[in-house]
Amino acid sequence: KIIAISSTISGEGKTFVAINVAGIQAISGKRVVLLDMDLRKPRLHIGFDVSNDFGMSTILCNKDKWENCVRKSDLEGLDYITAGPVPPNPAELAFCDRMEAILDELEEAYDIIVIDTPPIGIVTDALISLQRSNYPIYVFKSGISKRSFIQNVNNLIDEKKLTNISIVFNGVDFRRHRSTTYGYGYGYGYGYGYGYGYYSDE
């Protein structure tokens, strides 16, 4: 299964959500690979504190094989591929036939593929990953996302026919809103401080 995660703008926490979704799947016993397809402003390598000298951009340019670019996380079952150096043609790479072939091969090797895409409100690179995924996820962040961003989701549903898209409302301060959360503000805290390469947005 493919899970693709996007948002409207940067800073809404899609990479944070992608890392934690991948980690939760790995904890449940799945073989998971996390791909950084934000080729313009990659952040996955920051989350795992590794270099970004190779990755999806070098794979899509046929300079590397994906097998040589996979990195192991500290969490058993969770692998990841960083974005690699920022290419001059990120949109072209995102839509190339090579990407489809890579996903086909990864589907044979893993149970779950999680794709961290660029913000779809800024560029269209994310669209192909969202359309290809079984579970497209759209991230909003409390205090950052604007109400008008909802229109982007409506367009994806109405025009792009992404009728199975899900929403994550990120960064809610349960302490501040405790009186209005009807007792659901437990804050499960998946991925906070367990030492598995997770990180918090600034």
Disulfide bonds with the S-S distance in Angstrom:
none
